[in-house]
Amino acid sequence: MKELESAKIGHLSIAASSTIGTYVLPRVLARFRNNNPGVKVSLFVNNTEQVSEAVADMRYSLGFIEGPLHIKGLTATRFREDDLLPVVAAWHRLADATAIKPGDIDDEPLLMREVGSGTRELVAAVLEDLGVQQGSIMEFGNTEAIKQAAIHGGGIAWLPSISITDEVANDVLIPLPCAQLTLRRTLSIVRRAAVPDGPAERELLSLLG
């Protein structure tokens, strides 16, 4: 009973990378706040590298990342999978293609997250493995900015499927028909090793579903 009550007050301070912080956690945090109106909630959104460093430095009790964990002293626990779809504007030269090969995007302008982003790391590694000749890269600090640039014809973007449901349904953004360019990534919870979750953290995680 005492532990249950302790989750109703205090401060829940967490960090998340862009997709999770924008499209996954707001719904979960709203439910958490309704159950725990006395708990102050803080969410820091940045890239995977910055989130991991912030948890390691004890600035946040939990982190949620979209890329590999590279920092010692932290543990990563998978909580869901996420698809990154290669998309273009409706008038892009590849928008009407029924099938393409990785080489068909050689030298095409690319819209990417900044260095340090888990998404950037994954996309760059896959393009290198496939032998794709990367065109000019325009960097953005968040998913929404990349989406808007893609809608307006700025180039090819890899965007989380959860972020473009309406745009794809309305043919504003067109997924490229190439299985090799459609990427699946693991979304993970990061913690400091050997540090147990508190009552507030446990309740939040139970709501992830």
C-alpha positions, 0 to 999 in steps of 0.5 A: 500500500505504501509503495502504491501511494508513493507512485502518486506523488513525486517527479517522473523524469524520462527521455526519448528519441524523436519518434517515441517522444512524439508519437508513442509516449504522449498518449501513454503519459496522458494516461499516466497523468490521469492516474497520478495527478500529483506526479510532475512529469518531464519528457526530454526529446532528443536523438538516441545518442543524447538520450542514452548519455542523459540516462547514463549521467543520471539526469533521467531515470528512463530513456526510450531509444530507436537505435543501438545502445553504445554506452557502457553501464546501461541496459536496453530492453526491447518494447516494440518494433517499428518500420521505417518507410522510404517515401517520396512526394506524389510527383517524384519521378519514382512515385508511380513505380510498381517496383524498384531496385536499391540502385534506382535511388543512386544520387537521389537527394536524401532527407535525413536526421542529424548524426547521433540519431538512431534512424540516421545510423540505421539508414546509412548502414543499410544504404552502404550495405546495399551499395547505394550511391548517396546523393546530397543530404539535407539534415533535420533535427526531428521527424516532422521537419523531414516529413514536411520537406518530403511532402514538398519534394525535397527528396527521399525520406525514411519515416516511421510508419506511425508518423505518416498514416494519413499522408500515405492514405491520402497519397500525399507521400508515396512509399517506394516499392522496394523491400530492401529499402523498407527498414525494421528497427527495435525500440528499446527502454534504456536504464542504468544497470543494477538500478531498479525502477521506482513505483512511477517508472513501473506504472508508466512501463505497465501502460506501454502495452 
